[in-house]
Amino acid sequence: MSSHSPQHEPLPEYDAPNTAPRDVAADNADACPPFVPDTLLSQLAWDSAARWFLFGLVILLLTPSLLVTQTGQNVIPPTVSVAFTILVVAAWIWMGTVSRRAADRLMRATAMLEQDPVSAESYIAEGLRRKPIGRSIRLLLYHRLAVLRHRQGNFFEAGMIAQTMLGLSLRSVEHIRTHLLLLLAESQLRCDNPKAAHDAMHQLHARKLQLVESLQLLALQTQYEVSLGYHADALSNLNEKIRLSQIMPGPQSGALHAMLATAAKQLQRDKLADWLDRRAKLLCSDKQLEELTLPTFNPLAATPIPTAAPNAAV
């Protein structure tokens, strides 16, 4: 696969009505509420303020000179100083305990994402309700929520979470940036936003990707090209794409062959289309092939994925 971004003219921006789909299990009392970018930003700000406040108290406690007058007398009586020390230590322990419990919910949610999505969402919701917690823990909880929404087919919310997080300083969780871009690219494709999907893929091509990530990008780019009618581009470097598809899981490989077969049919390359179609049917069941639907982009029906205001970045 080419290591360059799709070589097409940038698509024009467009305005579209904000009709966001929701797909949350109403019978799950512990489900996370609908994602709002400002909620994430306010939670991060609260966590940061609490940490800095406690840090200031620790500095005050460790600087006795600030509590002594010029005559050498203590401004604060010894009993109050001892009580203050106990309060600071208790607050430090409490914050650490809250953060550890949130980290435990993060690990449990990660383990349950595939086997028990309902339980995973409950753990995520419980972890996000706790505050203050470490910044990296909160960001990873939201990342798991984006993954969960993606698997539930709620691409609008998955894309909104990914886009909001990509606008933040990821710092110690920089390793999830590539996965967030992959989530965003597919979500934008599913929400009829090809320009935004193109932008996300452009950023992915500029990054050093692992093999699994490269395979995911290959599938996304092929879907993008076939959906927009760039059939010749979809069939470029075909031998390399077929070679890479052989190390994909069966359903994903079959889906890629089916998309390539669609491109070949559009270019009236019937023999190639038949060969690709036969391979797709060997790799996927008829039901899986029926469920493979490529988005047909209609700018007038697009669902824009909003994010927080630029001046609200944390």
Backbone hydrogen bonds, N-H to C=O, Kabsch-Sander energy under -0.5 kcal/mol:
donor,donor_aa,acceptor,acceptor_aa,energy
8,H,6,P,-1.6
19,T,17,P,-1.4
20,A,18,N,-0.6
26,A,24,V,-0.5
28,N,25,A,-1.3
29,A,27,D,-0.9
31,A,28,N,-1.8
39,T,36,V,-1.3
40,L,36,V,-1.3
41,L,37,P,-2.0
42,S,38,D,-2.4
43,Q,39,T,-2.3
44,L,40,L,-2.4
45,A,41,L,-2.2
46,W,42,S,-2.4
47,D,43,Q,-2.7
48,S,44,L,-2.4
49,A,45,A,-2.6
50,A,46,W,-2.4
51,R,47,D,-2.0
52,W,48,S,-2.6
53,F,49,A,-2.3
54,L,50,A,-2.3
55,F,51,R,-2.5
56,G,52,W,-2.3
57,L,53,F,-1.9
58,V,54,L,-2.2
59,I,55,F,-2.3
60,L,56,G,-2.3
61,L,57,L,-2.2
62,L,58,V,-2.2
63,T,60,L,-0.8
66,L,63,T,-1.6
67,L,64,P,-1.8
68,V,65,S,-1.0
69,T,73,Q,-2.7
72,G,69,T,-1.5
75,V,67,L,-2.9
76,I,67,L,-0.6
81,S,77,P,-2.4
82,V,78,P,-2.6
83,A,79,T,-2.2
84,F,80,V,-2.7
85,T,81,S,-2.3
86,I,82,V,-2.4
87,L,83,A,-2.3
88,V,84,F,-2.4
89,V,85,T,-2.4
90,A,86,I,-2.5
91,A,87,L,-2.5
92,W,88,V,-2.3
93,I,89,V,-2.4
94,W,90,A,-2.6
95,M,91,A,-2.6
96,G,92,W,-2.0
97,T,93,I,-2.4
98,V,94,W,-2.5
99,S,95,M,-2.2
100,R,96,G,-2.2
101,R,97,T,-2.4
102,A,98,V,-2.0
103,A,99,S,-2.2
104,D,100,R,-2.1
105,R,101,R,-2.0
106,L,102,A,-2.0
107,M,103,A,-2.2
108,R,104,D,-2.3
109,A,105,R,-2.6
110,T,106,L,-2.3
111,A,107,M,-1.9
112,M,108,R,-1.4
113,L,109,A,-0.9
113,L,110,T,-0.6
116,D,112,M,-2.4
120,A,116,D,-2.3
121,E,117,P,-2.5
122,S,118,V,-1.8
123,Y,119,S,-2.4
124,I,120,A,-2.4
125,A,121,E,-2.9
126,E,122,S,-2.4
127,G,123,Y,-2.5
128,L,124,I,-2.6
129,R,125,A,-1.5
130,R,126,E,-0.8
130,R,127,G,-0.7
138,R,134,G,-2.2
139,L,135,R,-2.5
140,L,136,S,-2.3
141,L,137,I,-2.1
142,Y,138,R,-2.0
143,H,139,L,-2.0
144,R,140,L,-2.3
145,L,141,L,-1.8
146,A,142,Y,-2.2
147,V,143,H,-2.2
148,L,144,R,-2.5
149,R,145,L,-2.7
150,H,146,A,-2.2
151,R,147,V,-2.2
152,Q,148,L,-1.7
153,G,150,H,-1.1
154,N,149,R,-2.5
155,F,153,G,-1.6
158,A,154,N,-2.1
159,G,155,F,-2.5
160,M,156,F,-2.0
161,I,157,E,-2.4
162,A,158,A,-2.3
163,Q,159,G,-2.8
164,T,160,M,-2.1
165,M,161,I,-2.5
166,L,162,A,-2.2
167,G,163,Q,-0.8
167,G,164,T,-0.7
168,L,165,M,-1.8
170,L,168,L,-0.8
173,V,170,L,-2.8
174,E,171,R,-1.4
176,I,173,V,-2.0
177,R,174,E,-1.8
180,L,176,I,-2.4
181,L,177,R,-2.2
182,L,178,T,-2.1
183,L,179,H,-2.5
184,L,180,L,-2.6
185,A,181,L,-2.7
186,E,182,L,-2.2
187,S,183,L,-2.4
188,Q,184,L,-2.6
189,L,185,A,-1.9
190,R,186,E,-2.5
191,C,187,S,-1.5
192,D,189,L,-1.4
193,N,188,Q,-3.1
197,A,193,N,-2.2
198,H,194,P,-2.7
199,D,195,K,-2.1
200,A,196,A,-2.1
201,M,197,A,-2.4
202,H,198,H,-2.4
203,Q,199,D,-1.8
204,L,200,A,-1.8
205,H,201,M,-2.4
206,A,202,H,-0.9
207,R,204,L,-1.5
209,L,207,R,-0.8
214,S,210,Q,-2.5
215,L,211,L,-2.2
216,Q,212,V,-2.0
217,L,213,E,-2.4
218,L,214,S,-2.3
219,A,215,L,-2.1
220,L,216,Q,-2.2
221,Q,217,L,-2.9
222,T,218,L,-2.3
223,Q,219,A,-2.2
224,Y,220,L,-2.6
225,E,221,Q,-2.7
226,V,222,T,-2.6
227,S,223,Q,-2.3
228,L,224,Y,-1.7
229,G,225,E,-0.5
229,G,226,V,-0.8
230,Y,225,E,-2.9
231,H,229,G,-1.5
234,A,230,Y,-1.9
235,L,231,H,-1.6
236,S,233,D,-0.9
238,L,235,L,-0.9
241,K,237,N,-2.0
242,I,238,L,-2.7
243,R,239,N,-2.2
244,L,240,E,-2.4
245,S,241,K,-2.1
246,Q,242,I,-1.0
246,Q,243,R,-0.7
247,I,244,L,-1.5
248,M,245,S,-1.4
253,S,249,P,-2.7
254,G,250,G,-2.8
255,A,251,P,-2.3
256,L,252,Q,-2.1
257,H,253,S,-2.3
258,A,254,G,-2.3
259,M,255,A,-2.2
260,L,256,L,-2.4
261,A,257,H,-2.4
262,T,258,A,-1.9
263,A,259,M,-1.9
264,A,260,L,-2.4
265,K,261,A,-2.4
266,Q,262,T,-2.0
267,L,263,A,-1.3
268,Q,265,K,-1.5
269,R,264,A,-2.8
270,D,268,Q,-1.2
273,A,269,R,-2.5
274,D,270,D,-2.7
275,W,271,K,-2.2
276,L,272,L,-2.6
277,D,273,A,-2.5
278,R,274,D,-2.4
279,R,275,W,-2.0
280,A,276,L,-2.3
281,K,277,D,-2.0
282,L,278,R,-1.5
283,L,279,R,-1.6
284,C,280,A,-2.2
289,L,285,S,-2.2
290,E,286,D,-2.1
291,E,287,K,-1.8
292,L,288,Q,-0.7
293,T,291,E,-1.2
297,F,295,P,-0.7
301,A,298,N,-2.2
302,A,299,P,-1.0
303,T,191,C,-2.0
312,A,309,A,-2.4
313,A,310,P,-1.3
